[in-house]
Amino acid sequence: MDYLCGSKIIVTTRSLKVTFVTSSIHPYELKGLPFEDCLTFFTKWAFNNEDERQNPNLIRIGKEIVQKCKGVPLAVRTLGSLLFLKTDESYWMSIRDSEIQMLEQSENDILPVLKLSYNHLPSHLQQCLAFLSLYKKDEIYYSDQVIYLWMANGLLEHPKQKQDWKEVGDQYLNELMSRCLI
């Protein structure tokens, strides 16, 4: 049992109450990402490579959105991916002005961010995500199996030219992963 000597266990939590039960030392509280790092992360998700230079007004609005995210990477990524390839300034301003209020509900609650991402899913992806709730928590499932079940239940849109059902299912899974929902 010498290999256990000096071992450490790291507990991560959003609640400081947990640290009082599990820790014998003072907890290390992580802070949010610095603004510049958040802005870089946001532009990576919101723009296609160098497109941000062509849209200075969107960058200005994006900076305001990032500021409201308070350094939370999940919020930055979620909002950046919602705005990906969208160039309508009024849409960006509506996200900035209305959607972010949901993020301010609770500092330690990630559900508003995930709900924001879910609310912007097309209905067919909402159905596919809801179908995944039939799996047990932390159960391992294989993408091919999920796609076949979606197909069997009529949840996939009809494939476009030169595309098969599996490719449609893969596209759905990738979209759900890019939004941090699975």
TACORWO-V261842 format. One line per field, one symbol per residue. psi: psi as a letter, one per 20 degrees, with the letter a starting at -180 (. if undefined). burial: I if it has 16 or more other ideal C-beta (glycine too) atoms within 10 Angstrom, else O. A space follows every 10 residues. Layout:
# TACORWO-V261842
psi: ???
burial: ???
This chain:
# TACORWO-V261842
psi: jhiipjqqpp ppqiphhhhh hiqirpqopq rrqqgggggg gghhhhqndj hhhimhhhgg hhhhgggiik johggggghg hhipjpjohh gghhgghghh hhijgphjoi hhghhggghj qqhhhggggh hiihqqpjqp qpggggghhg ghjkipqpqr pkqrhghggg ggghghhhjk h.
burial: OOOOOOOOOO OOOOOOOOOO OOOOOOOOOO OOIOOOOIIO IIIOIIIOOO OIOOIOOIIO IIOOIIOIII IIOOIIIIII IIIOOOOOOO OIOOIIOOII OOIOOOOOOO OIIOOIIIOI IOOOIOIIIO OIOOOOOOOO OOOOOIIOII OOOOIIOOOO OOOOOOOIIO OIIOIIOOIO IO
